[in-house]
Amino acid sequence: MGFPVYERENKLKYALNVMGCRIFPYWLSTMIFDFILGSIVTTIMIIVLASLKITVLLSFGKIIIFYCTQLAFIGISYSVSWLYTSANMA
């Protein structure tokens, strides 16, 4: 959530728009990057769960729920970021 607030605070989106970068591809690429980063963390969590032999959380359906929840949290954090005025508060 801190990055969108930091971006708005320093008017980086305006600078990118002046340089020719459109808003939709920028936000889409940012969301894809956040999803990839979150997927790496989720994958590490699944590997740790498997190494600790916690099989209750390792069914296919529950793993899909982990990834869907991560995608939902990304969307929620972007939505809630408009409530903050400074990156330090976010």
C-alpha positions as CSV (number, residue, x, y, z in Angstrom):
1,M,0.0,0.0,0.0
2,G,2.9,2.3,0.6
3,F,4.0,2.5,-3.1
4,P,0.8,3.9,-4.5
5,V,0.7,6.5,-1.7
6,Y,4.4,7.4,-2.3
7,E,3.7,7.7,-6.0
8,R,0.8,10.1,-5.5
9,E,2.7,12.0,-2.8
10,N,5.6,12.7,-5.2
11,K,3.5,13.0,-8.4
12,L,5.3,10.2,-10.2
13,K,2.2,9.2,-12.2
14,Y,2.0,12.7,-13.6
15,A,5.7,12.6,-14.6
16,L,5.2,9.2,-16.3
17,N,2.1,10.5,-18.1
18,V,4.1,13.5,-19.4
19,M,6.8,11.1,-20.7
20,G,4.1,9.1,-22.6
21,C,3.3,6.2,-20.3
22,R,-0.4,5.6,-20.2
23,I,-2.2,5.0,-16.9
24,F,-3.8,1.6,-17.6
25,P,-0.6,-0.2,-18.7
26,Y,1.3,1.3,-15.8
27,W,-1.2,0.1,-13.2
28,L,-1.5,-3.3,-14.9
29,S,2.2,-3.8,-14.9
30,T,2.5,-2.7,-11.2
31,M,-0.3,-5.1,-10.2
32,I,1.4,-7.9,-12.2
33,F,4.7,-7.2,-10.4
34,D,3.0,-7.2,-7.0
35,F,1.2,-10.5,-7.9
36,I,4.5,-12.1,-8.9
37,L,6.2,-10.9,-5.8
38,G,3.4,-12.1,-3.6
39,S,3.4,-15.5,-5.5
40,I,7.0,-16.0,-4.6
41,V,6.2,-15.4,-0.9
42,T,3.2,-17.7,-1.1
43,T,5.3,-20.4,-2.8
44,I,7.9,-20.1,-0.1
45,M,5.1,-20.5,2.5
46,I,3.8,-23.6,0.7
47,I,7.4,-25.1,0.6
48,V,7.8,-24.4,4.4
49,L,4.4,-26.0,5.1
50,A,5.4,-29.0,3.0
51,S,8.8,-29.3,4.8
52,L,7.1,-29.2,8.2
53,K,4.6,-31.8,7.0
54,I,1.5,-29.7,7.7
55,T,-0.7,-31.5,5.2
56,V,-4.0,-30.0,6.4
57,L,-3.2,-26.8,4.4
58,L,-1.7,-28.4,1.3
59,S,-4.7,-29.6,-0.6
60,F,-5.1,-28.2,-4.1
61,G,-8.2,-26.1,-3.2
62,K,-6.5,-24.5,-0.3
63,I,-3.5,-23.6,-2.3
64,I,-5.7,-21.9,-4.9
65,I,-7.4,-20.0,-2.0
66,F,-4.0,-18.8,-0.9
67,Y,-3.3,-17.3,-4.3
68,C,-6.8,-15.8,-4.7
69,T,-6.6,-14.2,-1.3
70,Q,-3.2,-12.7,-2.2
71,L,-4.7,-11.2,-5.4
72,A,-7.7,-9.8,-3.3
73,F,-5.3,-8.3,-0.8
74,I,-3.4,-6.5,-3.6
75,G,-6.7,-5.0,-4.9
76,I,-7.8,-4.0,-1.4
77,S,-4.5,-2.4,-0.6
78,Y,-4.6,-0.3,-3.9
79,S,-8.2,0.7,-3.0
80,V,-7.4,1.7,0.6
81,S,-4.3,3.6,-0.4
82,W,-6.4,6.5,-1.4
83,L,-7.3,7.1,2.3
84,Y,-3.7,8.0,3.2
85,T,-2.0,11.2,2.4
86,S,1.7,10.3,3.2
87,A,3.6,7.1,2.5
88,N,4.9,7.1,6.1
89,M,1.3,6.7,7.4
90,A,0.4,3.9,5.0
